[in-house]
């Protein structure tokens, strides 16, 4: 267990938190002299950091409030690492660590490809968002965020509300998405997904019109619900699914959309599959079932195995709109708050996601490589360009 393992180390150095840095490899932590940790090949966490290019990981524990959290800072070349905090009841701590590592790297790429002067980071709080929230827990989390001295800026994500971020903001100024400011990023995220979906449709169907297109939306939380609104308004034929039965019935009554059980969404006859819940839904089991020409949704890390499944989609002729480029509207919304820009600016910037997805898909076709690979390269090129200036 990740937290159990690090409790062994923490007990040696009498810390309430532990911060691991790929750059320092503990060299500046004179009290920490556990030699096996110095070699990343012998330590699974340092090995993962090295493989994915992370700068820092902060493990947070507070017995009084029940807080268990991990903050991952992936890259700060372009600016401070901005990324939301997710509260989820992970099956185990290793699952939480894997999630935060992938999500934080995705934020680096998302911010880079969106031409934002931000790096990538993410945080996860291990717990049930329905039963374990408290002001004390979020304020303690805010204190941990504050120890990073602005290298990480947090915001809301799955399981977190703007009101929760208010509690965090009482302990740190490094938080965005607060009520009365940029607020809930979901509407801007959904609008960006909608625009990018239209660009992907143009490449597959020859037109960016979604009128009459059959779209399966998996997950009707805040972003998914706003996306359905856009799709119905354009005349798309929408099928939805979610684990929240009450939300499904409400959406069905409001928009006249079709409802299916969660596992049935992969078998629906659809032109576009829009995953808007958790990640890894494009995998060995689902790819063989999917009957669609486009995958374009708001979820992060949609490809369970990026290389394998990205290649499989290309071989099947399915146009994939890379998730971190498609769902960048949320971080654009947060960036507007950081820079003091208007909501109208954020919406106009999110509209540019159409052009971003178009550029990715054109280059994918020209170079004969999967779209996810093109998107990664485009993000890396911007980071390397800034990094080469040594500023």
C-alpha positions as CSV (number, residue, x, y, z in Angstrom):
1,X,0.0,0.0,0.0
2,X,1.4,3.4,-1.0
3,X,0.4,5.3,2.2
4,X,1.5,2.4,4.4
5,X,4.9,2.3,2.7
6,X,5.5,6.0,3.1
7,X,4.4,6.0,6.7
8,X,7.5,4.0,7.3
9,X,9.6,6.8,5.9
10,X,7.5,9.5,7.5
11,X,8.0,8.0,11.0
12,X,11.7,8.3,10.5
13,X,11.7,12.0,9.6
14,X,8.7,13.1,11.8
15,X,6.8,14.8,8.9
16,X,3.1,15.1,8.5
17,X,3.6,15.2,4.7
18,X,6.2,13.9,2.3
19,X,7.2,15.6,-0.9
20,X,9.1,13.6,-3.5
21,X,11.0,15.4,-6.2
22,X,12.3,13.7,-9.4
23,X,14.7,16.6,-9.7
24,X,16.3,16.3,-6.3
25,X,16.0,12.6,-5.6
26,X,15.9,13.5,-1.8
27,X,19.4,15.1,-2.0
28,X,18.2,18.2,-0.2
29,X,16.4,16.2,2.5
30,X,19.3,15.5,4.8
31,X,17.1,13.7,7.4
32,X,15.9,11.1,4.8
33,X,18.7,8.6,4.4
34,X,16.9,5.5,3.2
35,X,19.3,4.6,0.5
36,X,17.1,2.3,-1.6
37,X,14.9,5.3,-2.4
38,X,17.7,7.0,-4.1
39,X,17.6,4.6,-7.1
40,X,14.4,5.1,-9.0
41,X,14.8,1.6,-10.5
42,X,14.4,0.1,-7.0
43,X,11.4,2.3,-6.0
44,X,8.1,2.0,-7.9
45,X,7.1,5.6,-7.2
46,X,10.3,7.2,-8.2
47,X,10.3,4.9,-11.2
48,X,6.9,6.1,-12.3
49,X,7.9,9.7,-11.8
50,X,11.0,9.3,-13.9
51,X,9.1,7.4,-16.6
52,X,6.3,10.1,-16.8
53,X,8.5,13.1,-16.2
54,X,7.0,14.3,-12.9
55,X,8.7,17.0,-10.8
56,X,7.1,16.5,-7.4
57,X,4.6,14.4,-5.6
58,X,3.2,15.4,-2.2
59,X,1.5,12.8,0.0
60,X,-0.8,14.4,2.5
61,X,-2.2,12.7,5.6
62,X,-4.2,14.2,8.5
63,X,-5.7,11.8,11.1
64,X,-7.9,14.5,12.8
65,X,-9.9,15.3,9.6
66,X,-9.5,11.9,7.8
67,X,-7.7,13.6,4.9
68,X,-5.6,11.3,2.6
69,X,-4.5,13.1,-0.5
70,X,-1.9,13.1,-3.2
71,X,-0.8,16.2,-5.1
72,X,1.2,15.6,-8.3
73,X,3.1,18.4,-10.1
74,X,4.1,17.1,-13.5
75,X,5.7,20.1,-15.3
76,X,6.2,23.8,-14.6
77,X,8.2,24.9,-17.6
78,X,5.3,27.0,-19.0
79,X,4.1,28.3,-15.7
80,X,2.6,27.1,-12.3
81,X,0.9,23.7,-12.5
82,X,-2.8,24.2,-12.6
83,X,-5.2,21.3,-12.3
84,X,-8.3,20.3,-10.3
85,X,-8.7,18.2,-7.2
86,X,-10.8,15.0,-7.5
87,X,-12.5,13.3,-4.6
88,X,-13.1,9.6,-5.2
89,X,-13.3,6.4,-3.3
90,X,-10.5,4.6,-5.0
91,X,-10.2,0.8,-4.5
92,X,-6.7,1.3,-3.1
93,X,-4.0,3.8,-2.8
94,X,-2.0,2.5,-5.8
95,X,-5.1,3.2,-7.9
96,X,-5.2,6.8,-6.6
97,X,-1.5,7.3,-7.3
98,X,-1.8,5.9,-10.9
99,X,-4.8,8.2,-11.5
100,X,-3.1,11.4,-10.2
101,X,0.1,10.7,-12.2
102,X,-1.9,10.3,-15.4
103,X,-4.2,13.2,-14.8
104,X,-1.4,15.6,-13.9
105,X,0.6,14.7,-17.0
106,X,-2.6,15.2,-19.0
107,X,-2.9,18.7,-17.5
108,X,0.6,19.6,-18.7
109,X,-0.3,18.6,-22.3
110,X,-3.8,20.2,-22.1
111,X,-2.4,23.6,-21.0
112,X,0.5,23.4,-23.5
113,X,-1.7,22.5,-26.5
114,X,-4.2,25.2,-25.5
115,X,-1.4,27.9,-25.6
116,X,-1.8,28.7,-21.9
117,X,1.1,29.8,-19.8
118,X,0.5,27.1,-17.3
119,X,2.1,23.8,-16.3
120,X,0.3,20.6,-15.3
121,X,-0.7,19.3,-11.9
122,X,-3.5,17.4,-10.2
123,X,-4.7,16.3,-6.8
124,X,-6.8,13.4,-5.6
125,X,-8.5,13.1,-2.2
126,X,-9.2,9.5,-1.3
127,X,-12.7,9.3,0.1
128,X,-16.4,9.2,-0.4
129,X,-17.6,12.7,-1.6
130,X,-21.1,12.0,-0.4
131,X,-20.2,11.2,3.3
132,X,-16.6,12.4,4.1
133,X,-16.6,16.0,3.2
134,X,-16.1,18.6,5.9
135,X,-14.8,22.2,6.1
136,X,-12.0,21.0,8.3
137,X,-10.9,18.4,5.7
138,X,-10.8,21.0,2.9
139,X,-9.0,23.6,5.0
140,X,-6.4,21.0,6.0
141,X,-6.0,20.2,2.3
142,X,-5.6,23.9,1.6
143,X,-2.7,24.0,4.0
144,X,-1.0,21.3,2.1
145,X,-1.5,23.1,-1.2
146,X,0.0,26.2,0.4
147,X,3.2,24.4,1.2
148,X,3.9,24.2,-2.5
149,X,4.2,28.0,-2.6
150,X,2.3,28.5,-5.8
151,X,3.9,25.8,-7.9
152,X,0.5,24.1,-7.8
153,X,-2.9,25.9,-8.3
154,X,-5.9,23.9,-7.5
155,X,-9.6,23.9,-8.6
156,X,-12.6,21.7,-8.6
157,X,-12.9,18.4,-10.3
158,X,-15.0,15.2,-10.0
159,X,-16.6,15.0,-6.5
160,X,-15.7,18.6,-5.7
161,X,-17.9,21.8,-5.8
162,X,-17.0,25.5,-6.0
163,X,-18.3,25.7,-2.4
164,X,-15.7,23.1,-1.3
165,X,-13.0,25.3,-2.9
166,X,-14.2,28.2,-0.7
167,X,-13.0,26.2,2.3
168,X,-9.7,25.5,0.6
169,X,-9.3,29.2,-0.2
170,X,-9.4,30.0,3.5
171,X,-5.9,28.4,3.8
172,X,-4.3,29.3,0.5
173,X,-4.6,31.8,-2.3
174,X,-3.5,29.2,-4.8
175,X,-7.1,28.2,-5.8
176,X,-9.4,29.1,-8.6
177,X,-13.0,28.4,-9.7
178,X,-14.5,30.1,-6.7
179,X,-18.1,31.4,-6.7
180,X,-18.4,34.9,-7.9
181,X,-15.2,34.6,-9.9
182,X,-14.8,32.1,-12.8
183,X,-17.1,29.7,-10.9
184,X,-18.1,26.3,-12.3
185,X,-16.0,25.5,-15.4
186,X,-18.5,22.9,-16.6
187,X,-20.3,25.1,-19.1
188,X,-17.1,26.2,-20.8
189,X,-15.7,22.6,-20.8
190,X,-18.9,21.3,-22.5
191,X,-18.9,24.1,-25.1
192,X,-15.3,23.2,-26.0
193,X,-16.1,19.5,-26.3
194,X,-19.0,20.4,-28.5
195,X,-16.9,22.5,-30.8
196,X,-14.1,19.9,-31.0
197,X,-16.7,17.2,-31.6
198,X,-17.9,19.2,-34.6
199,X,-14.3,19.3,-36.0
200,X,-13.9,15.6,-35.6
201,X,-17.3,15.0,-37.3
202,X,-16.1,17.1,-40.3
203,X,-13.1,14.8,-40.7
204,X,-15.2,11.6,-40.5
205,X,-18.5,12.6,-42.2
206,X,-17.5,15.5,-44.4
207,X,-19.5,18.0,-42.5
208,X,-19.4,19.5,-39.0
209,X,-23.1,19.6,-38.7
210,X,-24.4,17.3,-35.9
211,X,-28.0,17.5,-37.0
212,X,-29.3,13.9,-37.3
213,X,-26.1,12.4,-35.9
214,X,-26.6,9.7,-33.4
215,X,-24.5,10.6,-30.3
216,X,-24.1,8.4,-27.2
217,X,-23.2,10.4,-24.1
218,X,-21.7,8.3,-21.3
219,X,-22.0,10.3,-18.0
220,X,-24.4,13.2,-17.5
221,X,-22.7,15.0,-14.6
222,X,-22.2,18.7,-15.0
223,X,-20.2,18.6,-18.3
224,X,-22.2,15.8,-19.8
225,X,-25.5,17.5,-19.1
226,X,-24.4,20.8,-20.7
227,X,-23.1,18.8,-23.7
228,X,-26.5,17.1,-24.2
229,X,-28.1,20.5,-24.2
230,X,-25.8,21.7,-27.1
231,X,-26.4,18.4,-29.0
232,X,-30.2,18.5,-28.7
233,X,-30.2,22.1,-29.7
234,X,-28.5,21.3,-33.0
235,X,-30.8,18.4,-33.7
236,X,-28.6,15.4,-32.8
237,X,-30.2,12.1,-31.8
238,X,-28.9,11.5,-28.3
239,X,-28.6,8.4,-26.1
240,X,-27.4,8.8,-22.5
241,X,-26.3,6.6,-19.7
242,X,-25.1,7.2,-16.1
243,X,-25.1,5.4,-12.7
244,X,-27.4,8.1,-11.4
245,X,-30.9,6.8,-12.3
246,X,-32.6,10.0,-11.1
247,X,-30.4,12.2,-13.2
248,X,-31.1,10.0,-16.2
249,X,-34.9,10.3,-15.8
250,X,-34.6,14.0,-15.3
251,X,-32.6,14.5,-18.5
252,X,-34.9,12.2,-20.5
253,X,-37.9,14.1,-19.4
254,X,-36.3,17.5,-20.2
255,X,-34.8,16.7,-23.6
256,X,-36.6,13.5,-24.8
257,X,-33.3,11.6,-25.1
258,X,-33.1,7.8,-25.0
259,X,-31.7,6.1,-21.8
260,X,-29.7,2.9,-21.7
261,X,-28.0,1.0,-18.9
262,X,-24.3,1.8,-18.3
263,X,-22.9,-1.3,-19.9
264,X,-25.2,-1.1,-22.9
265,X,-23.8,2.2,-24.2
266,X,-21.0,0.4,-26.0
267,X,-23.5,-1.5,-28.1
268,X,-25.6,1.4,-29.2
269,X,-25.7,2.2,-32.9
270,X,-24.2,5.6,-32.9
271,X,-22.1,7.9,-35.1
272,X,-20.3,9.5,-32.1
273,X,-19.3,8.1,-28.8
274,X,-18.9,10.8,-26.1
275,X,-17.3,9.4,-22.9
276,X,-17.9,12.0,-20.2
277,X,-17.4,10.1,-17.0
278,X,-14.2,8.5,-15.7
279,X,-11.3,7.3,-17.9
280,X,-10.1,4.1,-19.5
281,X,-13.5,3.3,-21.2
282,X,-11.8,2.8,-24.5
283,X,-10.1,-0.6,-24.0
284,X,-9.8,-4.2,-25.3
285,X,-13.3,-5.1,-24.3
286,X,-15.1,-2.0,-25.5
287,X,-13.3,-1.3,-28.8
288,X,-14.7,-4.5,-30.3
289,X,-18.2,-3.5,-29.3
290,X,-18.2,0.2,-30.3
291,X,-20.2,0.9,-33.4
292,X,-19.2,4.5,-34.1
293,X,-17.1,6.7,-36.4
294,X,-15.9,9.3,-33.9
295,X,-14.9,9.3,-30.3
296,X,-15.1,12.7,-28.7
297,X,-15.9,13.3,-25.1
298,X,-15.0,15.2,-21.9
299,X,-13.5,12.3,-19.8
300,X,-9.8,12.3,-19.1
301,X,-7.5,9.5,-20.1
302,X,-10.1,7.8,-22.2
303,X,-7.6,5.3,-23.8
304,X,-6.8,2.6,-21.2
305,X,-3.5,1.9,-22.9
306,X,-2.6,5.0,-24.9
307,X,-0.3,3.4,-27.5
308,X,-2.2,0.2,-28.0
309,X,-5.7,1.5,-28.1
310,X,-4.8,4.7,-30.0
311,X,-3.3,2.5,-32.8
312,X,-6.4,0.2,-32.7
313,X,-8.8,3.1,-33.2
314,X,-6.8,4.3,-36.2
315,X,-6.8,0.8,-37.7
316,X,-10.5,0.6,-37.3
317,X,-11.0,4.0,-39.0
318,X,-12.4,5.6,-35.9
319,X,-11.6,9.3,-35.6
320,X,-10.4,10.0,-32.0
321,X,-10.4,13.6,-30.7
322,X,-7.6,13.5,-28.0
323,X,-9.2,14.1,-24.7
324,X,-6.8,16.6,-23.2
325,X,-7.1,18.8,-26.3
326,X,-10.9,18.4,-26.4
327,X,-11.8,19.1,-22.8
328,X,-9.5,22.1,-22.2
329,X,-12.4,24.5,-21.8
330,X,-12.4,24.0,-18.0
331,X,-8.8,24.9,-17.6
332,X,-9.3,27.8,-20.0
333,X,-12.0,29.0,-17.7
334,X,-9.7,28.7,-14.7
335,X,-6.9,30.5,-16.5
336,X,-9.2,33.4,-17.2
337,X,-9.6,33.8,-13.4
338,X,-5.8,33.6,-12.8
339,X,-5.2,36.3,-15.4
340,X,-8.3,38.4,-14.5
341,X,-9.9,37.8,-17.9
342,X,-13.6,37.8,-18.7
343,X,-16.0,34.8,-19.1
344,X,-16.5,36.0,-22.7
345,X,-12.7,35.6,-23.3
346,X,-12.9,32.1,-21.9
347,X,-15.8,31.2,-24.3
348,X,-14.0,32.6,-27.3
349,X,-10.8,30.7,-26.3
350,X,-12.8,27.5,-25.9
351,X,-14.3,28.0,-29.4
352,X,-10.7,27.7,-30.7
353,X,-10.7,24.0,-29.6
354,X,-12.4,23.4,-33.0
355,X,-9.3,24.6,-34.7
356,X,-7.0,22.6,-32.4
357,X,-8.8,19.3,-33.1
358,X,-8.8,20.1,-36.8
359,X,-5.0,20.7,-36.8
360,X,-4.4,17.4,-34.9
361,X,-6.5,15.4,-37.3
362,X,-5.0,16.9,-40.4
363,X,-1.5,16.2,-39.2
364,X,-2.5,12.7,-38.1
365,X,-3.8,11.9,-41.6
366,X,-0.7,13.5,-43.3
367,X,1.8,11.7,-41.1
368,X,-0.1,8.4,-40.8
369,X,0.2,8.3,-37.0
370,X,-2.6,8.1,-34.4
371,X,-4.2,11.4,-33.3
372,X,-3.2,11.0,-29.6
373,X,0.5,10.8,-30.7
374,X,0.1,14.0,-32.8
375,X,-1.5,15.8,-29.8
376,X,1.3,14.7,-27.5
377,X,3.9,15.9,-30.0
378,X,2.2,19.3,-30.4
379,X,2.2,19.8,-26.6
380,X,5.7,18.6,-26.2
381,X,7.0,20.9,-29.0
382,X,5.6,23.9,-27.2
383,X,7.1,22.9,-23.8
384,X,10.5,22.1,-25.4
385,X,10.4,25.5,-27.3
386,X,10.0,27.3,-24.0
387,X,12.4,25.1,-22.2
388,X,15.1,25.7,-24.8
389,X,15.0,29.4,-23.9
390,X,16.1,28.5,-20.3
391,X,13.7,30.9,-18.7
